[in-house]
Amino acid sequence: MAARNTAGPEAGDRDTPVPQRLLAVATRLFAERGYDRTSVQEIVEAAGVTKGALYHYFGSKDDLLHEVYARMLRLQQQRLDAVAGSGAPVEERLRAAAADVVVTTIENLDDAMIFFRSMHQLSPEKYKQVRAERRRYHERFRALVEEGMAAGVFATATPADLVVDYYFGSVHHLSTWYRAEGPLTPQQVADHLADLLLRSLRP
C-alpha cells in the first residue's frame, strides 16, 4: 500500500478550518476511489459540512483537484527557491534540490498519485495553470544544471532539458512503486536518485 499523507486533518477534527478539512477528505477519497468516482455529496458528508460551505471555499470539485496538487507544488517551489538561492556550490545545491523533490513527493504521495492519474480531468484553464506552475519549477531546477555546465562542473554532452526531463520522469513515477513498508526510507530513495543524477553529470 502506498504511503499516505498523515499530517492532514480529517472530518473528526472539528477545530480544523473548513478548507483544510475539505482538502484532507477530498484527498483521501480521490486516492481511494478516484476523482471521477467521488461525488461532491460524498466529500461534504465525510467532512461534516454543507455543499454551501464547500462552494464558499472551492468553486467546484475541479478546484479541489487543482488545490490538491497546487499545495504540494507550492511547497516544492518554496524549498527549491531557498536551495537554489543559497550560496552553496552548485553541485551541492543541485543535489539538495534533487533529493528534496523526491522526499516531498513521497511525503505527499496521495497528492502526486491523484494528480497524475486525474490531471486530464481538470478544466482547460486549470490544466493550463498547472502546466505553467510546473514549468516554473522545472525551469528553476534546469537553471542549476545549466549553471553547473557553464562553470565546467557538469558535463555538457546531454542537453540540460533532457537531463531534467529524465530525472523528473523518475520522480513522477514514485507513486506507482514506492511503498512505505518497503526497505528504503524516503530519504534513502532521495539520496540514491540524487546521487544517480549527479553521477550522470560528472565530466
DOTORNU-492386 format. One line per field, with one value per residue: residue in one letter; z, x, y of N, C-alpha, C in turn. Coordinates in Angstrom, 3 decimals. Layout:
<rs>
drenke <- A, ...;
nzz <- Z, ...;
nxx <- X, ...;
nyy <- Y, ...;
cazz <- Z, ...;
caxx <- X, ...;
cayy <- Y, ...;
czz <- Z, ...;
cxx <- X, ...;
cyy <- Y, ...;
</rs>
This chain:
<rs>
drenke <- M, A, A, R, N, T, A, G, P, E, A, G, D, R, D, T, P, V, P, Q, R, L, L, A, V, A, T, R, L, F, A, E, R, G, Y, D, R, T, S, V, Q, E, I, V, E, A, A, G, V, T, K, G, A, L, Y, H, Y, F, G, S, K, D, D, L, L, H, E, V, Y, A, R, M, L, R, L, Q, Q, Q, R, L, D, A, V, A, G, S, G, A, P, V, E, E, R, L, R, A, A, A, A, D, V, V, V, T, T, I, E, N, L, D, D, A, M, I, F, F, R, S, M, H, Q, L, S, P, E, K, Y, K, Q, V, R, A, E, R, R, R, Y, H, E, R, F, R, A, L, V, E, E, G, M, A, A, G, V, F, A, T, A, T, P, A, D, L, V, V, D, Y, Y, F, G, S, V, H, H, L, S, T, W, Y, R, A, E, G, P, L, T, P, Q, Q, V, A, D, H, L, A, D, L, L, L, R, S, L, R, P;
nzz <- 0.000, -0.777, 0.585, 2.780, 3.126, 6.256, 7.821, 7.381, 8.410, 9.411, 9.071, 11.669, 13.275, 14.456, 15.054, 13.099, 10.395, 7.911, 5.057, 5.034, 6.142, 4.207, 2.060, 3.088, 3.339, 0.683, -0.588, 0.530, -0.355, -3.165, -3.600, -2.724, -4.162, -6.633, -8.669, -10.481, -9.555, -7.170, -5.478, -4.998, -2.920, -1.364, -0.454, 1.129, 3.071, 4.332, 5.335, 7.079, 6.543, 4.763, 1.319, 0.588, 2.173, 1.055, -1.546, -0.910, -0.378, -2.396, -5.806, -7.266, -7.723, -9.344, -8.637, -6.157, -6.897, -8.309, -6.240, -4.543, -5.826, -6.267, -3.756, -2.958, -4.962, -4.482, -2.028, -2.813, -4.656, -3.042, -1.414, -3.307, -4.347, -2.092, -1.747, -4.244, -4.188, -2.247, -0.998, -1.535, -3.209, -6.671, -7.275, -4.802, -4.332, -6.440, -5.858, -3.366, -4.105, -5.882, -4.186, -2.386, -3.858, -4.253, -1.621, -0.710, -2.537, -1.950, 0.694, 0.228, -1.237, -1.997, -3.044, -5.313, -6.724, -7.180, -8.787, -11.144, -12.064, -12.565, -13.791, -16.396, -16.214, -15.318, -15.837, -18.958, -18.428, -15.776, -16.147, -17.864, -16.142, -14.146, -15.641, -16.254, -13.699, -13.025, -15.022, -14.256, -11.959, -13.031, -14.724, -12.931, -11.648, -13.837, -14.390, -12.460, -13.340, -15.781, -14.855, -13.569, -15.777, -17.317, -15.660, -15.830, -14.084, -14.452, -16.949, -20.443, -22.428, -22.629, -23.288, -21.075, -20.786, -21.424, -19.429, -17.144, -17.768, -17.855, -15.213, -13.749, -14.810, -13.438, -10.837, -11.063, -11.289, -8.818, -7.250, -8.289, -7.487, -4.979, -1.627, 1.686, 3.524, 2.473, 1.860, 1.806, 3.127, 2.680, 2.542, 1.912, -0.627, -1.938, -1.681, -3.185, -5.797, -6.240, -6.154, -8.415, -10.416, -10.095, -10.642, -13.315, -14.445, -14.125, -15.390;
nxx <- 0.848, 0.508, 2.360, 0.700, -0.669, -0.260, -0.412, -2.544, -5.718, -8.728, -12.267, -13.125, -11.850, -12.979, -12.040, -10.381, -9.856, -12.389, -11.651, -9.180, -10.064, -11.856, -10.080, -8.428, -10.221, -11.123, -8.729, -8.213, -10.479, -10.334, -7.949, -8.596, -10.937, -10.850, -10.929, -13.070, -15.003, -15.827, -18.156, -19.386, -21.231, -20.453, -18.004, -18.649, -20.257, -18.457, -16.695, -18.266, -19.670, -21.656, -22.842, -22.894, -20.886, -18.644, -18.701, -18.290, -15.611, -14.350, -14.840, -15.711, -15.620, -13.497, -11.833, -10.983, -9.468, -7.417, -6.231, -5.291, -2.974, -1.649, -0.930, 1.160, 3.017, 3.500, 4.841, 7.118, 8.212, 8.854, 10.822, 12.729, 13.432, 14.662, 16.871, 18.188, 18.862, 20.765, 24.155, 25.729, 27.992, 27.315, 26.978, 26.290, 23.915, 22.276, 22.150, 20.859, 18.402, 17.491, 17.202, 15.326, 12.923, 12.195, 11.781, 9.695, 7.725, 7.227, 6.352, 3.964, 2.442, -0.118, -1.214, 0.407, -0.117, -2.897, -2.976, -1.443, -2.900, -5.339, -5.121, -5.856, -8.508, -8.941, -10.252, -9.751, -8.630, -7.632, -5.874, -3.999, -2.991, -1.768, 0.216, 1.801, 2.706, 4.162, 6.084, 7.538, 8.799, 10.373, 12.019, 13.517, 14.913, 16.290, 17.935, 19.901, 21.288, 22.221, 23.798, 25.859, 26.907, 27.862, 29.870, 31.671, 31.487, 29.618, 29.040, 28.534, 27.523, 24.937, 21.932, 20.647, 17.854, 16.995, 18.235, 16.877, 14.202, 14.426, 15.114, 12.885, 10.979, 11.464, 10.843, 8.110, 7.022, 7.113, 4.839, 3.803, 5.299, 6.604, 6.584, 5.541, 6.143, 8.338, 11.881, 13.412, 13.773, 12.077, 14.109, 16.367, 15.701, 15.599, 18.288, 19.634, 18.558, 19.258, 22.033, 22.440, 21.702, 23.667, 25.998, 25.594, 26.087, 28.709, 31.805;
nyy <- -1.201, 2.230, 5.029, 7.219, 10.527, 11.835, 14.022, 15.702, 17.104, 15.402, 14.665, 14.321, 16.148, 18.845, 21.322, 22.043, 24.266, 24.750, 24.741, 23.276, 20.891, 19.984, 19.615, 17.595, 15.457, 15.233, 14.548, 12.017, 10.559, 10.851, 9.481, 6.913, 6.170, 7.366, 10.294, 10.785, 9.064, 10.001, 11.882, 15.254, 15.336, 13.144, 14.039, 16.325, 15.166, 13.411, 15.261, 16.594, 18.952, 21.423, 21.567, 24.178, 25.276, 24.079, 25.169, 27.766, 27.999, 26.575, 26.635, 24.484, 20.870, 20.457, 22.578, 21.663, 19.408, 20.676, 22.177, 20.185, 19.270, 21.693, 22.685, 21.008, 21.540, 24.248, 24.116, 22.664, 24.447, 26.666, 25.530, 24.776, 27.297, 28.378, 26.660, 26.901, 29.578, 29.805, 30.177, 27.992, 25.669, 24.883, 22.164, 21.054, 22.411, 21.515, 18.766, 18.828, 19.952, 17.999, 15.783, 16.793, 17.118, 14.518, 13.531, 15.254, 14.610, 11.904, 12.206, 13.388, 11.578, 10.688, 13.050, 13.427, 11.048, 11.248, 13.527, 12.897, 10.810, 11.939, 14.420, 14.998, 15.463, 17.968, 21.279, 23.058, 25.604, 25.376, 23.276, 24.424, 26.352, 24.796, 23.521, 25.717, 26.400, 24.104, 24.261, 26.518, 25.563, 23.480, 24.968, 26.486, 24.482, 23.403, 25.557, 25.343, 23.092, 24.085, 26.166, 24.769, 23.436, 25.566, 26.436, 24.431, 22.372, 20.385, 17.877, 18.522, 16.990, 15.948, 17.630, 20.141, 20.304, 17.699, 16.221, 17.144, 16.466, 13.690, 13.089, 14.015, 12.379, 10.029, 10.861, 11.452, 8.962, 7.811, 7.372, 5.076, 2.921, 3.227, 2.104, 2.419, 0.485, -0.695, -1.507, 0.834, 4.111, 7.311, 9.305, 7.772, 6.776, 9.234, 10.068, 8.100, 8.516, 11.194, 10.982, 9.361, 11.183, 13.188, 11.701, 11.132, 13.548, 14.176, 15.358;
cazz <- 0.000, -0.901, 1.739, 2.807, 3.859, 7.618, 8.566, 7.110, 9.316, 8.866, 9.450, 13.101, 13.947, 14.167, 15.265, 11.876, 9.469, 6.909, 3.802, 5.240, 6.370, 2.906, 1.264, 3.642, 2.984, -0.773, -0.925, 0.895, -1.224, -4.531, -3.634, -2.519, -5.135, -7.917, -8.756, -11.212, -8.822, -5.896, -5.680, -4.061, -1.753, -0.523, 0.174, 2.202, 4.153, 5.057, 6.021, 8.055, 6.195, 3.730, -0.010, 0.585, 2.745, 0.063, -2.656, -0.396, -0.441, -3.669, -6.736, -7.880, -7.429, -10.155, -7.825, -5.139, -7.555, -8.590, -4.997, -4.016, -6.397, -6.177, -2.434, -2.954, -5.849, -3.800, -1.053, -3.517, -5.255, -1.964, -0.972, -4.393, -4.389, -0.969, -2.029, -5.411, -3.860, -1.210, -1.510, -1.617, -4.562, -7.500, -7.177, -3.555, -4.483, -7.311, -5.148, -2.345, -4.788, -6.435, -3.080, -1.761, -4.637, -4.022, -0.267, -0.610, -3.325, -1.168, 1.862, -0.274, -2.340, -2.474, -3.890, -6.591, -7.407, -7.631, -9.878, -12.394, -12.516, -12.874, -14.302, -17.669, -15.935, -14.988, -16.900, -19.758, -17.760, -14.628, -16.695, -18.359, -14.971, -13.508, -16.522, -16.090, -12.382, -13.119, -15.895, -13.459, -11.097, -13.859, -15.246, -11.847, -11.470, -15.012, -14.286, -11.671, -14.238, -16.753, -14.139, -13.396, -17.090, -17.720, -14.797, -16.060, -13.013, -15.021, -18.360, -21.350, -23.533, -22.706, -23.061, -19.743, -20.864, -21.411, -18.089, -16.216, -18.119, -17.469, -13.755, -13.269, -15.187, -12.305, -9.691, -11.306, -11.187, -7.447, -6.703, -8.835, -6.925, -3.609, -0.558, 2.999, 4.247, 1.727, 2.540, 1.765, 3.637, 1.679, 2.398, 1.220, -2.049, -2.421, -1.784, -4.323, -7.068, -6.386, -6.493, -9.811, -11.245, -10.048, -11.344, -14.767, -14.895, -13.919, -16.652;
caxx <- 0.000, 1.325, 2.392, -0.420, -0.483, -0.732, -0.460, -3.768, -6.831, -9.868, -13.562, -13.328, -11.232, -13.866, -11.321, -9.636, -10.588, -13.160, -10.938, -8.220, -10.811, -12.357, -8.956, -7.987, -11.214, -11.096, -7.510, -8.398, -11.482, -9.801, -6.930, -9.219, -11.980, -10.650, -11.585, -14.338, -15.977, -16.112, -19.110, -19.340, -22.021, -19.639, -16.960, -19.177, -20.716, -17.285, -16.084, -19.204, -20.058, -22.687, -22.361, -22.690, -19.565, -17.634, -18.681, -17.801, -14.152, -13.926, -15.934, -16.138, -14.767, -12.310, -10.965, -10.386, -8.431, -6.293, -5.573, -4.580, -1.634, -1.015, -0.326, 2.444, 3.922, 3.910, 5.852, 8.347, 8.779, 9.462, 12.046, 13.701, 13.911, 15.589, 18.102, 18.860, 19.353, 21.792, 25.499, 26.488, 28.443, 26.182, 26.774, 25.562, 22.547, 21.507, 21.886, 19.846, 17.121, 17.083, 16.752, 14.139, 11.714, 11.825, 11.237, 8.399, 6.753, 6.855, 5.586, 2.642, 2.303, -1.500, -1.386, 1.056, -0.837, -4.182, -2.791, -1.006, -3.970, -6.570, -4.867, -6.553, -9.896, -9.025, -10.742, -8.623, -7.999, -6.864, -4.784, -3.002, -2.393, -0.876, 1.374, 2.656, 3.335, 5.174, 7.156, 8.369, 9.633, 11.356, 12.979, 14.439, 15.757, 17.163, 18.920, 21.016, 22.059, 22.891, 24.849, 26.973, 27.509, 28.606, 31.049, 32.545, 31.311, 28.828, 29.264, 27.588, 27.204, 23.482, 21.292, 20.060, 16.424, 16.834, 18.637, 15.790, 13.033, 14.712, 15.064, 11.518, 10.239, 11.612, 10.102, 6.673, 6.586, 7.253, 3.557, 3.441, 6.087, 7.103, 5.759, 6.022, 6.667, 9.468, 13.182, 14.067, 13.059, 12.020, 15.411, 17.274, 15.331, 16.026, 19.748, 20.025, 18.201, 20.077, 23.391, 22.413, 21.678, 24.987, 26.974, 25.364, 26.523, 30.142, 32.581;
cayy <- 0.000, 3.430, 5.910, 8.157, 11.771, 11.626, 15.275, 16.441, 16.883, 14.677, 15.225, 14.249, 17.288, 19.977, 22.575, 22.318, 25.128, 24.014, 24.447, 22.201, 19.666, 19.553, 19.119, 16.317, 14.441, 15.056, 13.816, 10.605, 9.936, 10.790, 8.433, 5.608, 5.847, 8.027, 11.598, 10.740, 8.250, 10.667, 12.972, 16.382, 14.964, 12.263, 14.857, 17.170, 14.292, 12.923, 16.397, 17.118, 20.322, 21.501, 21.920, 25.629, 25.546, 23.707, 26.123, 29.048, 27.985, 25.987, 26.832, 23.228, 19.714, 20.726, 23.429, 20.800, 18.611, 21.576, 22.570, 19.017, 19.266, 23.009, 22.894, 20.318, 22.248, 25.482, 23.726, 22.304, 25.652, 27.453, 24.858, 24.880, 28.682, 28.572, 25.918, 27.472, 30.914, 29.775, 30.416, 26.738, 25.303, 24.475, 20.717, 20.810, 22.930, 20.618, 17.518, 19.103, 20.144, 16.709, 14.944, 17.379, 16.877, 13.123, 13.417, 15.936, 13.848, 10.719, 12.651, 13.783, 10.633, 10.696, 14.228, 13.166, 9.979, 11.787, 14.470, 12.276, 9.918, 12.667, 15.764, 15.196, 15.816, 19.388, 22.153, 23.568, 26.749, 24.879, 22.458, 25.370, 26.987, 23.828, 23.331, 26.898, 26.291, 23.050, 24.736, 27.422, 24.727, 22.784, 25.940, 26.849, 23.299, 23.327, 26.628, 24.825, 22.227, 24.949, 26.901, 23.852, 23.187, 26.762, 26.550, 23.298, 21.397, 19.301, 17.563, 19.180, 16.076, 15.808, 18.922, 20.312, 19.984, 16.254, 15.784, 17.460, 15.660, 12.302, 12.984, 14.181, 11.178, 9.105, 11.414, 11.363, 7.564, 7.326, 6.916, 3.762, 1.814, 3.390, 1.556, 2.843, -0.677, -1.224, -1.495, 2.137, 5.277, 8.389, 9.961, 6.865, 6.831, 10.549, 10.089, 7.255, 9.157, 12.405, 10.543, 8.941, 12.387, 13.842, 10.866, 11.247, 14.881, 14.397, 15.458;
czz <- 0.000, 0.389, 1.641, 3.511, 5.251, 8.386, 8.423, 8.079, 8.639, 9.458, 10.954, 13.870, 13.616, 14.407, 14.032, 10.961, 8.341, 5.617, 3.935, 5.445, 5.049, 2.040, 1.759, 3.243, 1.479, -1.201, -0.633, -0.060, -2.666, -4.650, -3.550, -3.669, -6.550, -7.968, -9.372, -10.487, -7.431, -6.151, -4.655, -2.786, -0.807, 0.208, 1.340, 3.364, 4.997, 5.857, 7.090, 7.816, 5.131, 2.363, -0.099, 1.126, 1.747, -1.029, -2.210, -0.555, -1.769, -4.644, -7.321, -7.377, -8.184, -9.377, -6.726, -5.727, -7.832, -7.320, -4.366, -4.537, -6.165, -4.825, -2.345, -3.812, -5.225, -2.782, -1.746, -4.138, -4.204, -1.538, -2.047, -4.458, -3.282, -1.236, -3.160, -5.104, -2.784, -1.825, -1.646, -3.051, -5.356, -7.412, -5.911, -3.667, -5.343, -6.588, -4.089, -2.966, -5.321, -5.344, -2.496, -2.540, -4.495, -2.653, -0.174, -1.444, -2.556, 0.037, 1.485, -1.435, -2.881, -3.420, -5.282, -7.390, -7.988, -8.856, -11.183, -12.933, -13.053, -13.517, -15.607, -17.464, -15.451, -16.152, -17.693, -19.077, -16.602, -15.106, -17.186, -17.194, -14.297, -14.346, -16.392, -14.751, -12.389, -13.962, -15.124, -12.564, -11.915, -14.389, -14.178, -11.590, -12.618, -14.949, -13.456, -12.526, -15.213, -16.107, -13.963, -14.696, -17.516, -16.915, -15.001, -14.993, -13.527, -16.492, -19.217, -22.491, -23.724, -22.433, -21.704, -19.731, -20.726, -20.042, -17.110, -16.498, -17.683, -15.957, -13.246, -13.746, -14.072, -11.114, -9.868, -11.217, -9.770, -6.904, -7.225, -8.173, -5.479, -2.605, 0.788, 3.764, 3.534, 2.458, 2.620, 2.342, 2.533, 1.467, 1.678, -0.280, -2.655, -2.626, -2.990, -5.657, -7.304, -6.763, -7.948, -10.749, -11.275, -10.764, -12.856, -15.324, -14.712, -15.258, -16.897;
cxx <- 0.878, 1.293, 1.254, -0.027, -1.058, -0.908, -1.796, -4.871, -7.918, -11.148, -13.768, -12.765, -12.012, -13.197, -10.517, -10.464, -11.226, -12.380, -9.947, -8.917, -11.338, -11.242, -8.474, -8.936, -11.190, -9.867, -7.676, -9.362, -10.992, -8.781, -7.562, -10.137, -11.696, -11.453, -12.968, -15.403, -16.294, -17.026, -18.891, -20.093, -21.218, -18.550, -17.517, -19.689, -19.542, -16.615, -16.989, -19.587, -21.155, -22.057, -22.082, -21.314, -18.470, -17.536, -18.265, -16.287, -13.617, -15.093, -16.497, -15.250, -13.451, -11.314, -10.281, -9.241, -7.201, -5.521, -4.800, -3.140, -0.911, -0.347, 1.028, 3.452, 4.387, 5.009, 7.173, 9.016, 9.478, 10.792, 13.127, 14.279, 14.932, 16.922, 18.883, 19.481, 20.411, 23.172, 26.346, 26.972, 27.289, 25.925, 25.989, 24.112, 21.695, 21.190, 20.802, 18.466, 16.587, 16.564, 15.443, 12.871, 11.253, 11.169, 9.849, 7.329, 6.295, 6.011, 4.174, 2.245, 0.876, -1.735, -0.804, 0.297, -2.155, -3.984, -2.435, -2.024, -5.158, -6.355, -5.612, -8.012, -10.054, -9.641, -9.550, -7.887, -7.112, -5.659, -3.643, -2.263, -1.387, 0.374, 2.341, 3.400, 4.437, 6.355, 8.093, 9.311, 10.739, 12.421, 13.990, 15.410, 16.764, 18.256, 20.126, 21.913, 22.861, 24.024, 26.083, 27.681, 28.373, 29.889, 32.030, 32.461, 30.559, 29.176, 28.181, 27.150, 25.703, 22.845, 20.601, 18.576, 16.192, 17.207, 17.483, 14.560, 13.221, 14.579, 13.626, 10.601, 10.299, 10.793, 8.596, 6.141, 6.697, 5.954, 3.153, 4.199, 6.519, 6.092, 6.359, 6.654, 7.868, 10.790, 13.852, 13.175, 12.962, 13.377, 16.410, 16.977, 15.827, 17.532, 20.226, 19.747, 19.030, 21.514, 23.481, 22.463, 23.072, 26.043, 26.833, 25.885, 28.019, 30.892, 33.414;
cyy <- 1.243, 4.227, 6.905, 9.430, 11.580, 12.921, 15.995, 16.121, 16.077, 15.247, 15.250, 15.428, 18.553, 21.321, 22.973, 23.221, 24.319, 23.760, 23.295, 20.866, 19.108, 18.972, 17.763, 15.197, 14.170, 14.260, 12.333, 9.913, 9.819, 9.662, 7.047, 5.212, 6.352, 9.312, 11.495, 9.932, 8.817, 11.850, 14.083, 16.033, 14.075, 13.042, 15.652, 16.327, 13.798, 14.034, 16.992, 18.564, 20.262, 21.783, 23.416, 25.998, 25.203, 24.759, 27.524, 29.134, 27.464, 26.057, 25.555, 22.093, 19.851, 21.592, 22.631, 19.980, 19.470, 21.902, 21.409, 19.009, 20.584, 23.222, 22.192, 21.065, 23.560, 25.190, 23.436, 23.527, 26.509, 26.851, 24.923, 26.282, 28.939, 27.891, 26.583, 28.828, 30.950, 29.971, 29.167, 26.495, 24.695, 22.972, 20.368, 21.277, 22.007, 19.320, 17.714, 19.256, 18.817, 15.779, 15.471, 17.065, 15.428, 12.971, 14.058, 15.239, 12.621, 11.110, 13.076, 12.876, 10.561, 11.867, 13.980, 12.121, 10.492, 12.664, 13.774, 11.285, 10.707, 14.022, 16.043, 15.599, 17.252, 20.163, 22.677, 24.715, 26.297, 24.051, 23.353, 26.024, 26.054, 23.606, 24.506, 26.848, 25.242, 23.509, 25.663, 26.628, 24.071, 23.747, 26.353, 25.693, 23.199, 24.391, 26.196, 23.928, 23.085, 25.744, 26.018, 23.531, 24.364, 26.912, 25.407, 22.231, 20.173, 19.105, 18.207, 18.266, 15.912, 17.163, 18.981, 19.957, 18.481, 15.672, 15.973, 16.607, 14.205, 12.140, 13.075, 13.062, 10.151, 9.574, 11.222, 9.929, 7.004, 6.740, 5.548, 2.620, 1.995, 2.849, 1.912, 1.694, -1.305, -1.038, -0.132, 3.237, 6.327, 9.055, 9.070, 6.822, 8.137, 10.601, 9.263, 7.957, 10.419, 12.036, 10.070, 10.153, 13.029, 13.022, 11.005, 12.574, 15.124, 14.410, 14.211;
</rs>
